[in-house]
Amino acid sequence: MKFFIDSANLEEIQEADRLGVLDGVTTNPTLMAKTGKTFPEVAASICKFVKGPVSLEVISTECSQMVAEGEKLREFGSNVVVKIPMTTEGLKAIKILSGQGIPINTTLIFQPIQALLAAKAGATYVSPFVGRHDDIAQDGMLVVRDILQIYRHYDIQTQVLVASARHPIHILESAKMGAHVVTAPLKVIQQLARHPLTDLGLKAFLDDWQKMKK
Ligand code: G3P
């Protein structure tokens, strides 16, 4: 399973990279706005630092404008994946941009058939938002399970990118289901490495070492 960081903060991206687990980056307009910098400045610095795929999202909602914006976003680097929202206009834009060989991440997926449509239109990735489903007392991971089942039935090559992952259980379940990618904030990626028994065990080893005869 590939790990992407869901962040537009370069320091966070660099820290995830130092951990040795970083395969790519996803951003969205909210994450971009949080940086307090201009979009071109942030997008250029991320695309320069990251070797893997970087999802940059369009803010247009009409097909021809999304296509023009997507083509422009690709000028930031050949690793740019154009993030398109799951709408009927979005599907038209996915068909055109993917037809030009531009990789697409279809965002704001909340039910499995949306993911089937995005795949048929040519998306490279689909992003089911699991945490936002959980927020309204629905099990977001069930959507991931169903998308994977449908894709396996029809041997669909589109990758399931689990988004809005908020805690380690989302990541564990994604891996057990065989999701292709998970994207999560740095805090969640760091949580994955931690276990209280690891900390206690390390403390005991270091304490015992002090007791050794010098
Ligand atoms: O980038 C899309 C997604 O990961 C957003 O997550 O936590 O805002 O629902 P969240």
Boltz pocket constraint, residues with backbone or C-beta under 6 A from the ligand:
constraints:
  - pocket:
      binder: B
      contacts: [[A, 6], [A, 26], [A, 27], [A, 28], [A, 129], [A, 131], [A, 132], [A, 163], [A, 164], [A, 165], [A, 166], [A, 183]]
      max_distance: 6.0
